[in-house]
């Protein structure tokens, strides 16, 4: 855990380029990414994928891009995901509500296009974003919040290593309807085990010749926790 007696706050996040074996992350640029994001999200099907976003529905790519630019002007950093193999834009997620004084930031507006969903690209993208928050920015808390009805997002948060913290009832009015918000977070002292789990899962040895995982991300993370606590391999925790 961070030594709070020496805490002086941390730098505000800036647009950043990150790269892994499967995915590249780059800052949103309207002139580069507008049509590519729209196509990645399915064109006419975009509103089904983005139905839990604060804005929308979107009738054209320019409307989505205009909203993303508005959020960027308000301090959100929109990260665009690009496949290393094909070079295609495949998704996005945004750093939101940064609080450098207390070292807290949220990841939100997460959208994985069909080419990215349920692939190592998705897992690696969130590994890279979390690693940047904890290892480069030195933040203490990384949050994931979503509509409590968004079960896919809630499952993703748990799979990626965020801990469920509760439901904020009647938290917002979004698109004329009530939103209860599910809160998740990971903390700086939890990150080493979470990082080890990510890296073990992403290792090429974890995939067979058909690209199928040998171990789940959750099992890799449990192994990482056990190793940090000095529990022998194969021993059960009680």
Buried (B, 14 or more C-beta within 10 A) or exposed (E): EBEEEEEEEBEEBEEBEBEBEBBBBBBBEBEEBBBBBBBBBBEEEBBEBBEBBBBBEBEEBEBBBBBBBEBBEEEBBBBBBBBEEEEBBBBBBBBBBBBBEEBBBBBBBBBBBBBBBEBBBBBBBBBBBBBBBBEEBBBBBBBBBBBBEBEEBBEBBEBBBBEEEEEBEEBBEBEEEEBEBBBBBBBBEBBEBBBBBBBBBBEEEBBEEEEEBEBEBBBBBBBBBBBEEEEEEEEEEE
